[in-house]
Amino acid sequence: MNGAWSTFEGPYHSVEAEWQRFFAGVSGPSRLRGVSFSDAIRLGQAPNLGDRVIMTVEAPSGHFWRAVTYDFYTGAGWRTTESDKADKIVLPTLDRDAFQARFDIIVPHSNILFAANEPQKADVPYQFYTGADKSYSTSLHALNRSQAAGTYTVTSLISVADKQTLRKVTPTYSDYIKSKYLQLPSTLPPRVKALAHQIMDNIPNAYDRAEALETFLRSPPYSYSAQVKATPPGRDPVDYFLFDLKQDFCEYFASAMVVMLREEGIPARLVEGFTTGAFDTASNAFVVREQDAHAWVEAYFPQYGWIEFEPTPSQPPFARQDASLNTGSDSGDGTAAGDTGLDPNGPNRPNRAEDELDNGGGGAFSGDTVVAAVRALDPRPALAFLGFLLVLLVLAVFRFNWRFRRYGPIESAWGKTRLLASYVGYPAHPSQTTYEFASSLGAAIPETHDPVQSLARARVLEQYSAGGADDDLRDAAETAWHQVASAMITLLPGRILRFITHLWR
């Protein structure tokens, strides 16, 4: 099937690319059927997406699957002008983790190889499309078109930098980065510039400015719609979206963010590819459909590379740890650790009736009355109920462990940690890496910080080190899991009680 498609899809995508390039400055109602990633796009075209499966992806966690990036804003659409080809590039490595994903392509897209964030290498012959300084790629391509139509594995370096780290980055950009990624047409309407200044002018660092703009676009009156409206002739599409439409497809949101970041002196680019897709437990893979096609934003931070942002409100923002909020001493509600927030002498003091009984303080019940009442109770219903709860508990523990029976010790411990965390109210976000989830869980439940970090390191070593995991590493992971579980299990009763209270209401 892939071979038959490959015979047809080469000419198809050549026609599509020329179509997009020729009409990049012309408004129109719709694209050709399906998804393609060419070197030029025009804004205001209906995406015409179906629900057919494009590919499946086996990966340790969900991510956005990048196809191409765009650097040049024409005032009507986007073009890629960086077409240098290289077998190797020198990527930034500060606060980046290796991330491996295996792609099984159902509907090929020319010779493009999909990847998470910043691809580093592939297990098929490949070539980077890159800029002149070769410190990043704009896309990754298989040398043989048929290999991009089958199954391949790409290793990426994905950013795990926290917010506080990115806030401290000195905004010193090379002349090349500035020339490519601060580019804007002279026809950009002044009110777009004014809005960018209004949102970001008084914010002291590039990261917080980008996040403020992201939040602005994700908030009312802006909203997502798959029904794309064409830009009227003579209008700038970003201006039309910001001040007239205020509801449209992801390309408008991403374009608006890139343009306004550039206006504020922050290098940025538009990225197109697919969202994570839906996880299928039977195949243990993410199923990516045509309708998962998406556009998002990357902003450039010196030494840390391209950092992802999500301005489209239909998708959750990228999870990023905020180290400045992790003080380790707060309970999260403004009270000191161990403080209930209640006045010990005030009307909210708990168990006041019990105190009066303990102190013999004139309550309605005398000691003899209480003793007689207790003796009159039949304990059998209570014991039966406790027995029922015990059976439920045993079954729950058995089922919990049974889910991970096919995994090795380390992957089993990691899966149990993620599942138990979701039970106590701290689920993993699909886009989080192993270390990102470990950091967020450790910040939320400080008692888990050290063991979950140990478990994360064991998992990464097992997946990416040449020798895999040894017995000592497996034993350490098992110990870490028991420590993490002990810390989280204490939170379960309160979680269950809140759930029951919610149902009662």
Secondary structure, 3 states (H helix, E strand, C coil): CHHHHHHHHHHHHHHHHHHHHHCCCCCCCECCCCCCCCCEEECCCECCCCCCEEEEEECCCCCCEEEEEECEECCCEEECCCCEEECCCCCCCCCEEEEEEEEEECCCCCCECCEECEEEEECCCEEEEECCCCCCEEEEEECCHHHHHCEEEEEEEEECCCHHHHHCCCCCCCHHHHHHHCCCCCCCCHHHHHHHHHHHCCCCCHHHHHHHHHHHHCCCCCEECCCCCCCCCCCCHHHHHHHHHCEECHHHHHHHHHHHHHHCCCCEEEEEEECCCEEECCCCEEEEEHHHEEEEEEEEECCCEEEEECCCCCCCCCCCCCHHHCCCCECCCCCECCCCCCCCCCCCCCCHHHHHHHCCCCCCCCHHHHHHHHHHCCCHHHHHHHHHHHHHHHHHHHHHHHCCCCCCHHHHHHHHHHHHHHHCCCCCCCCCCHHHHHHHHHHHCHHHHHHHHHHHHHHHHHHHCCCCCCHHHHHHHHHHHHHHHHHHHCCHHHHHHHHHHHHHC
